[in-house]
Amino acid sequence: MDKMIYLDNAATTKVKGEVVEAMMPYFTEHYGNPSSVYQFATKSKEAVDNAKDIIAKSLNTRGADIYFTAGGTESDNWAIKATAEAYKNKGKHIITSKIEHHAVLHTCEHLEKEGYEVTYIDVDENGILKLDELKKAIRTDTILISVMFANNEIGTIQPIKEIGEIAKENNILFHTDAVQAYGHIEIDVEELNIDMLSASGHKLNGPKGIGFLYIRKGLKLRSFIHGGAQERRRRAGTENVPGIVGFAKAVEIAMDNMSERISKEIKLRDMLIEKVLKVVPYTRLNGDRTNRLPNNANFSFQFIEGESLLIMLDMKGICGSSGSACTSGSLDPSHVLLAIGLPHEIAHGSLRLTLSEENTEEEIEYVVNEVAAVVERLRSMSPLYEDFVRKNKVN
Ligand code: PLP
């Protein structure tokens, strides 16, 4: 197969043609500043309002509760830092999970330096938050629970309804980082008692650099970016109108074809998981088998290095991702894989493949064969594997 097979949709997605088409006029024709008073600018203002309505409908809320940001990272920072600031007289304790994205974890670590206390709740071996630990962690000074909707590495979907109920019963605000889940699975902020929700355009075939934070009506959150009067003074700065229009178009498409897309992705995902587990020995699937994003597969292959696997798959035209984050020259295993209890050496041999509705069964077959071949090749060069074979007399 000569073409590239893109299986890294959790990192980012292709912008759909219809999305680009919807954005174009807002670069070339309707380029007015939404804050200007003349008629020419009303098209831009209307486009922003219309986008909020589209997004609000997808979450079962009101357009006025949607605030555009520059992406998921900003939305997470805003939700957590602004809650900390606004509710500090009530308390300085925040609860989150050990498997959050760094946009949440590093924000919490920053707040710890500022005198806040953060409890990081454990997850079980499938990556599901331990609800009993969450309940026990709640204190009179707890002001926020921030738990991601679905994990970006292992795809596990959290028991968001239960977490929302626990937060509500205890009068604590509930924020969820839904960057990986939004547009991929149904979300109703009312039914799930979500007070704040972060999302990002580039994870659902929209443009990069645009996201939003949903803030439930009545929350006294401070503004995050200070300046002009945009976004009702809560997030200043001239709106990214083409980005906003593109994001809303991507949401419209994602909502329209969701059930069809989910069944297609689940079929491909399950085919990938079953075949890889069948043909590659000493392999495990990471993340919950059923409560997982429709497009996520994450494996650990014993006796190999994830980074080498990625490079060799790249040579075969396959784009995937490893669980390891390469920070300043040292390879640290993923905090998510360690939190689900994997030993370092197994966490190091991990591969995340996240597909899209555009992938085909033929591509999955090709990927399974290449993964099997590359793993075998890497193992044949591994002294650890050689030792294991000798000790266990494996053929
Ligand atoms: N949260 C999660 C769960 C993510 O997966 C990501 C991106 O990978 C982010 C936050 C950050 O989003 P953005 O890239 O839009 O800043």
Residues whose N, C-alpha, C, O or C-beta is under 5 A from the ligand:
A	BS01	PLP	A10 A11 G71 G72 T73 H101 A103 A150 N152 D177 V179 Q180 S200
